[in-house]
């Protein structure tokens, strides 16, 4: 399956091409602009896309006022360059991908977009003023040009362009071949080239736009053409093409690079955003292939190792090492990375017979769905619990009926209305899985709530309401909040507005008995606990390393009480590691030969780690002390007071640059709103800790230990020796 690895937003202008071709890269006026493209080029060199979709506008070279389509797609295998009046530039023509182009065209039409399909489309500075700054020739990959009308009225709205990007995403993900795709949206920021406001620039609006295109593109999509032109000048309506790029990406993205420069008549902006695909790319790294993947038993293709049904202890260890690789990459702070649900659904499929107790088709459905997500590497979010309305009453007796439930059955499937929470990773995901969590009363009235199913997140009537980002939008640099700007998973409420779930996506249908005790009967929890205990190990190791680094930077690690706190950090990491290894050492196969890790060591991590993580944050706070409060923005290193910053923010073992980076990371990990969300997540992500403690008490085999106490007391009573001056108890008989 093709996958989107990231997006680039950038301004285009013929002056960029002219300056570049004239060799003005080091000219004082142009150098800041060309230097800004170096990190973007480095990122492209790293991700190595197989194809780039370029959203741009044609400047009367392919289309004219007598025939200017709203959207036009170039599906040819060859895209010639236009001569825009100053001669053809000395670059090779661009390659296309006709097969992919026709797939996108068909997908867009099916998605209610109607692009003009062009067998040949000439490329002008809308693409070519940018491309040489990003790619060395010969061009390393084909492009798919998608022209948008921002010249001839009526223009498409900003909202329409944003939805076009979302449709592009669906087209990319439905392409069966394994392609890595980057989407680029171009167009100048503030500028006006005619009339009374000729030369108009608005850097404040341009930077506000760059903030919102990253963090809140829906707000930009709501603005009218008039608002864009009022704030940015008549030609700045080109900004809506950036929304085509942004609509294709995940709701939450990682900012790789951002730059802004306004030397003359146009505000030049550059933004590079990365999607969740960075983790998936690790599965395609030849050096990591055996560590991250295994051979599918059905397709014989390589698939993610998190989908494996472990058939030995070695398989459990291999899976844990794969999970640990992803978790180390994300510092253990990306709790709902795709491997979590991969292991979850794989475990459901391993117990498919349980789903088919009353109707075999539900067993078939969960097996088929597992194979589908394994072979297509789908990213999943899930939701387990009902909205918090009246927690004193069961869901079917609440006065406000807001929880998701079945409202109708049809030949096509079940219709769901209501809400569920909390869908973490929804902004990144392909599919939503709904499963039971809390106890459901075994009554007729409760049956509509007894459900389990999966649907694509793009399903009609399915909506997500996300919490605000924990990334501070006013941050002067992404390095001010290096974790939040990279790893905000975006939690959300799920709204089902009469969503049709096809029967093949249904796993549980009005079956209260199936819902209650599902996880114990299917054996899902030990496999899932094995995954998140691995996450906890990576998190503990990260926090431990952070504590070591902070303490060393100011030599505070010379004090005994500090060494005691650092020893605590070591204990937490080694405790989790020991529990993981114990769960693997005591793993046992089920009747089908699938190995399950021992549950009790993992239950211990499940209930202990939330307290441990809060203490880890406290230790970081104590070690950093006032230095965490006073650490400046990373941007100050290049600000007007940089000399003072270089002088006064040094420490014993770190210059100001290293110390500010380290303390900004520590602040984000242990003090910020990102850290607060992490602490709350650890407390509740695997269930209510009070109920979990009760469950552990109920399922734990207490009898051997209680019997031992009884035997000990009986034995002591029998061996009393009150009449002698010797020991109080007679020696125990060896017989």
N, C-alpha and C positions, 0 to 999 in steps of 0.2 A: 504494500500500500504506500502511495506517495505521502509524504509528510512535510509539513511546513516548519522550517527551522528558525525563521525570524523575518524581520522586516526592516526596511530602510526608508526613511522619509528624508527628502532633500530638495533644495531649490534647484531649478534649472534656469539657465540664462545663456544667451549667445556670447555674452562677454566672458563667461567662464571658459568656454571653448576657445575664444580668441586669445585670452591670456595664456592658457595652457599651451596652445599650439605655438605661440610666440616665445615660449620658454621663460615666462615671467614668474615661475614658481617661487623664486627667492626675492622678487620685487617686494619692497616693504608694504605696498598696499595689498598685494595678492597673497603674500606668504601665509598670513593667518588662516585664510580660507583653504589653501591647498594643504597646509599642515593638518587642518581639522579632518581631512579625509584619510590620513595615514592610519588611525585606529580602525576606521571603517574597512579599509582595504585589508588590514591585518585580520579582522574578524572574518571577512569573506574568504581569505586564504585559509583560515582555520576550519570553517564549516564546510567549505568546498561544495557549494550547491550544484546539483545536476541541471538545474534550470532556474531562470529568474523571470518572474512575471513583472513587467514594467507598466505601471499605470501613469499615463502622461497625457498631454494634449497636443494635437497636431497644429502646427502654425501655418496653415494654408499650403501645405506641401502635398498632402494626400487628399485632403478635403477642402471645399471652398464654401462660400456662403450659399451657393445654389444647392448644395447637397452636403450637409454636415450632420452626421448621425450622432445621436446621444451617446452611444457606446459602440465602439468598433474593435473587433478582435482579429489580429493577424494570425491565420492558421497555416501559413506557408512554411516550407522548409528553408526559406531564404528571405531575408529582409534587407533590401538595398538601402543605402544611405542617400538622403536628399541633398541636393545642391541648393542651399538657401540664399544664393546670390553672391557669395564670396568664394565660390569654388568648392568642389567636393573635398572633404577632409581626408587626410592620408591615413585612413584606417580601413581594415577589411570590412566587408558587409557582415551583418549579423546572421548567425544561423538560427533557424526556428526548429520546432518540433511539431510536425503536422499532426501526428497521432495524438499527442497530448492536447494540442490546440483544438482539434475537433471534439475531443472528450469534454474539454471545458465549455466549448460552445453548446454542445448538447445538454450539459448539466445546467448551464445558465438558463437556457430556454425552458428546461423542465422546472427551474426554480423561479419562473415568471419574469426573467430578464430576457430581452430580445436584442442581443448585440448584432450589428451589421458584421457579417463574416466576410473577411477580406482574404482572398488567396494571395494577394501581394499587398504589402503596406510599406511605404517608404518611411524611414526613420529620420527625424530631424533633431534639433538640439534639445527637445523635450526629454530625450533619452541620452543623446550622444554628447551633450555638454558635461554629463556626469560620468558616463561609463568608463572613459579612460582613467579617471581618478580612482576608480574602484577595482578595475581589472586590467591586467597587462595583456597585450595582444601577443599571439592570436587569442581571441576571446575564448575563455576556458569552457563555456557552456552556452547552450542556446537560450534565447529569450522568447517570451510570449508577450507581444505588445498589445496593450489594452488602452485604446484612446478614449478619452472622455471629453465631451463638449463643454468647454468653459468659455466659449467665444461667441457663439450664435444663440441668441435667445429663442426659445426658453431653455435654460440650463437645468440639468438634474439637481435636485436639492442635496444638501449635505447629508441628510438622512438617507437618501437614495444611494449615495456613494458608499456610505457606511454599510448599508445592507448589501450592496454589490460585493464588498469585501467579504461579508459573511457567506454569501453565495459562492464566492471564489474558494473559500475554505472548504465548503462542502464538496466542491468540484475536485479540489486537490485530494481530499481524503478518500474520495470514491474511486480514484484512479488506481487500478490494480498493480501497476508496476512500482518497484521500489525506487522512488525519486526523492531527493532532498530539494525542497523548493524554497526560494527566498522571494518575497514580494517587495517591490520598490514603488513608492508613491512619490511623484515629483510635483514641482510647482513652486514658484516664488512665494515668499511670505509677503510682508507688507510692501507694496509698490503701486505706483500709478504713473503711467507714461504719457498722459495727455490731460488737457483741461486745466482748470484753475489750481488743482491740487497736484500738478506735475511734480514728480520728485518726492512725493509724500512717503515718509517712513514712520513706523510706529514700533520701535524696539520693545516697548513695554507690552504691547499686544502680542508681538511675535513670541516673546518668551512665555507669556501666559498661554498662548496656543501650544507651545512645546510642552509646558506642564500638563495641559489637559489632554493632549493627544496620547500621552503616556498613561495618565492616571484616570481620566474621566472622558473618554471619547464620546460617550453618549451625550454629554453636555454640548460638545462641539457640533454633534449631529443635529441638535435642536435649533441651532442658530440659522437665521435666514441669510439669503444672499445679500440683502441690504445691510445686515449687521456686519458681515464679513467686509463689505466694501466700505462701510462707515469707519470701521476700526483699522482696516489695513489698506485702503485704497482700492480703486476699481479693479485692478488686475489681481488683487489678492484673493479673489474668489477661487483662484487655482488651488488654494489650501484644501478645498474639498476633496482633491485627489489623494491627499494624505490619508483621508478617512477611508478610502478604498483599501489602502495598505493596512490601516489599523483594524478595520473590521474583520480582516482575515486572520488576525492574530488572537491569541488567548486574551481573556479579559484581564488577567494579571500577567505582566511581562517583566522581564529583567532588562533594565537599561544597560546597554554595553557602552554607549558613547553618545554624547550630545555636544553640539557646538552651535554658536550663533555669531554672525558677523554681518555688519551693515556698512560697507565701505562707500557705497554710492547710491544707485537708484533702486536697489532691491535688497530686502532683508534675506540674507542667506542662512538657512537653517539646515542642520544635519542631525538625524536621530537614528540610532541603531538599536533595535529591540530584539530580544531573543525569547523564544518560547520554551516550553517544557522539552522540546526536542533535543536539547543539549544532553539530557540524561539518556534518551533513546539512542543518540549518536554513539554513546559508549558501547552499545551492543554491536556496532558496526566497525569498531576499531579493531583491526587485525590483531593487535597485541592483547586485546581483552576478549576476543571472540569466544574462546573456550570457557573463560571465567563468567561471561555474562549470558551465554546462550547454550542451548542444547538442540539436538535434532528432533524435530516434531515426529511423533509416531504415526501421524496420518499423512502429512504432506512431504516429509523428508527434508523440509526446509529448516533453517535455523530459526528458533523462536526464543523468547526471553526465558531465562532459567527460573524466574519467579513463577512460571506456570507449571513447573514440573510436579508430577505426582511422585514423591520420593519413595524409592523402592529399597533403600538401604540407609544406614547411618551416614555413609559417605555422601549420599544425595542430599541429606539434610545439611551436612557441612558445606557442600558446594552451594546450595541455595543460600545459606547464611552468608557465605563469602561474597556471593553476588549482591545480596541486599546490603552488606556492609560497604561494598564499593560505592554504591549509590549514596548511602548514608554518610560516608566519609566525605564525599563530594559536596554534600549539602550540610555538613557540620551536625547532622542529626536533627536539624531544625525544619526539615520538610517532612512532617509526620505522615502526610497522606500521599506520598509519592506512589506512582502507579503499582509498584510491587505489592503494596498493602492489599488492594482489591484483587490483584491477580491471584495472590495466595488464597484470599477469601473465596473467590468464585471457584478456583481449582478444588478447594476443600469441599464446597457444596457439591461439585460434580462428582467427587470421589464418593459422596454419600447420596448419590442421585436416587437410589432405591427408596430412601426415606421420603423423598418428595413425591414418589409415585405410589404411596401406600393406598390411596383411594382412587387415583387416576394415573395410569402409566404415562400419559402424555406429558405430565409435569416433570417426571423424571427425564424423559427424552428432551424436554425443553432445556433443562439446566445443563445436561450433557452437551447439547448442540450449541448452547450459548457459550459454554466454556471453550469449545473448539473454535468458535467464531472469534472470540476475543484473543485467544492464543495465536491463531493464524494471522490475525490482522493487527495484533498488538494495540488493541483499543485501550485508551485511558479512561478509567471509570471514576465517578464519584458515587457516593451512596448516602442514603438517609434512613435513619432507623426510628426516630422518635417523633411524637406528635407535638404540635405547638403548645407552649405553656399557657393554658387558659385558666383552668380550675383544677389544680393539682390535688384537690381533696376528693375528686370524683373520678370514676373510670370514664374513659373516653366516650362511651355510648350514652352516658347519663349527663354529660355537660350541657348546660343551657345554650352555650354558643357552639354550634356544630361547625368547627373549623378544620378538624383533622381530615386528612386524605382518606377517602373511602370509595368503594364501588358504588356508583349511582345507576349503572345500567350495564346489561350484557347485550351484545349484538353478535351476529354471525362472525363479524370481523374480530371481536375481542371485548375487553372490559373497558368501561369508561370511568375515569378517576376524577374526583373533584375534591378540593380541599388543599391542605398544606402539610408539609413535613419539614423537619429540621434535624440536624444541621448538615448541609451538604458542603463539606470541605473539598476543595479542588474543583468545584463546579466550573469555574471560569476556564479551566484547562481541559476539561474532559470531553470525551466523545459520547459516553453513555451514562445514564443514571440507573443505579440498582436500588430498589426499594425492598427492604427486608424487615421482619418484625424485631422488636427489642424488648419492650416492657410486656408484662403479663396482661393477657386479654381475658376478660370474663367469658366463660363458656356459655354464652346465651345467644339467642337468635338476633337480638339487637346489636350484638358486638360483631357478628359475622362479616359485615361489609368492611370492617377495619382489619380483618385477618387476611392480609395480602402479601404477596411477594412477586416482584416482576422486574423487568429491565426495559428501558426505552432510550432512544437517542436523545441527547440534550436539545437537539434541534426540533423535537417533535412539536407539532402544532398545539398550542394551548399550554405548553410547559414554560414557566417563567422562574427566574431566580432573582431574589432580592438580596444583594450582598451587603455586608457590613462595610463601613468605610475602611480604606486602606490604613494599615499601621505605619506606612511610609509617610513621613512629614513632607507634604507637598511644597513647603516653602524652603526645603533644604537647599543650600547653595551647591552641594555636591552629593552625588550618590554615595560617596565614601563617608558622609556624615552618618548614614544609616545603612552600612554595607549588608547587613542581613535582611532588614526589612525591605530594602529596594530590590532584593534578589529573591527572597524566599517567602513572601507573603502568599499563603495558600488560598486566601479568600473564602471565608465561611459564608454560607447563605441559607436563606429560607427558600424552600421549593414550593411553588404555587402550581397546582394542577387545575387548569380551567377546562374541564371536560376533555381530558387527554385520553385518546384512544390507545390502549395497549393491545397490540395484536395477540391472539391466543398463543402464538409460538413464543412470545416473550413473557408469558405468565408461568410462575413457579409455584405459587400458593394461591388458592382461590377459595375464599370464605371458609377457611379451615382453621378454627381456633386451636384445636388440638395440635395441629402441625406447628403453629406459631409458638406455642408455649413449650419451652424446653428444647427448641430447635437446635441450639448450639451444643448442648450437652449430647443430644442424640446423634448428631452428625459428626461430632468430633472436630468441628471447625476451630474451636477456640485454641487448642494447643498449637495448631499451625500458625494462626494469626498472632498469638502471643510470642511465638518464636520470631516472627518478623519484627514486631515492635520492640521486643527486647533487644534485638540487634540494633534497631534505631536508637534505643536508650544507651547502648554501649558506645555508639559513635558520638552521641550527645555528651555523655559523661567524659569521654576522652577529649573532646573538643574543649569543654569547660575546664578540664584539668590542665590542658596545654595553655589555655588562656590565663589561668591563674598562675602557672609557672612563669609565663612571660611577663605579666604585670609585676609580680614580686621581684623578678630579676632586674627589671628596668630601673627600679629605684633602690635596689639592694635591700629591700625590706625582708627578703628571704633569709637574711642573716639572723633574724630574731627567732627565738624558740617558739613563741606562741604563733608566729606566722608559719613556721615549719609544721606545727600541729595542724593548722588549717589546710595546708597543702597535703599533709598526710591524709586528712579526711577526703580530699578529692581523689587521692589514689585509692582509698578504700571503696569509694562509690564505684569507680570504674572497674576495679577488680571483683567487687561483689557481683556486678551484672555479668562480667565475663565468666565467672565461676558458675553462675546459675545457668547461663546458656550452655556451657560445656556439660553440666550435669544433666540438662534436659536431653542432650544428644546422646550422652553415654547410656542413659536409661531408656532410650527410645525403644518402642516396640511396634511390630507390624500388626495391622488389623487382619481380618479374615481374608481380605483381598490382596494382602501383601504390601499395603501402603504403610510406610513408617510414620508414626506420630511421636513427636518429642514428648518426654515426660512432662506432665502438666504442672506439678507442684512447684518445681524451681521457678517456672515462668509466672505462676500465680504470685509468687513472692516478689518478683520484679514488678509485676503489674501493680501491686498495692504499695510497695515501698518507694518506687522511683519518684512519684510526685513529690513526696516529702524531701527526698534526696535532691531533686532538682531545685526546689525552692532554697534549700540550704546552699547549694552550689552558687546560686545567684547572690545570696547573702555574702558568701565568702568573697566573690568578685567585688562586690560593693565595698566590703571592709578593706580589701587589699588596695583598691583604687582610691578609696576615700575621697578627699576634696579634689583630687586630680580628675575624677570622673565628672564632677560638677562643673569644673572650670575648663574642661577640654574644648578648644575652639573648633570651628568648622574646618574641615580639610581644605576648603577653598581659601582660607586665610594664608596658606602656604604660598599662594600666588597673588595675594591681595595687597593693598596699599601699605599694610603694616607688616609685610613679610619679614623685614629685617628684625623687628621686635619679636615676631613669632619664632624665627630661627634662633634668636638669642635666649629667650626666656621660657621656651617650652621644651628645652632639652632635659634629659635626666642623666643619672650616673652612667647608664649603659645604653642610651639611645639618643640619637639626635632628634631634633624637633619633628622632622618628617616621620621617622619611625614611631616616635612616641605618640603623636597625634593619631596616626593610623591605628595603632594598637588600642589606645584608649577610646577612640570612636567605636571600634569593634566591641570592646568590653562594655561600653555604655549600651550599645544595641542589644548585646546578649543578656545583660543583667539588670538594666535600669529602665529601658525605654518601653513604649507601648507594645513594641514587638515582643519584648521579654515578658511583659504582663500577659499577653495573649498566650505565649508559650507555657507559662505557669498554669494558666487556666486550662489550656488544652491538655497538659499532662494530668491534671486533676480529673478531668471528665471524659477524655476522648474514648476510653474503653468502657465507660459506664459510670454510674453513680457509685462513688467509693463506699458509701454506707451499705448499699445493696450488694456490692461486690464482696465486701467483708462478710456479710451475712451468708452469701452464696458459698464462699470459701469455707466458712464454718460448717455449713450443712453438708458439703460434698466431701470434706476431709475425713479420712478414715481415723476416727478418734479412738475406736475401741482398743486397739493394741496398747496405746499409751495409758488409757484409763485402767485397763486390765493390769498393766504393769504396776500401777500405783496400788491397786487392790491386793495383788500378790505380795507386794513389798510389805504392806501393813499386816496382812495375815501372817507373813513369815516373821516379822518383828514381834508380833503378839505371841506367836508360838515359841519364840526363842528368848522370852524374858527370863532373867535370872536375878530376881529381886533379893533372894536370900543370901547370896554370896557377896563377898567383898570384891570379887573380881569384876570383869567386864559386865556391863548391864545386860548384854545379850549373849547367850550361849553361842559358841561357834556353830556355823552352819554345817550340817552334816553333808559329807561328800556323797552320801548315798541318796 
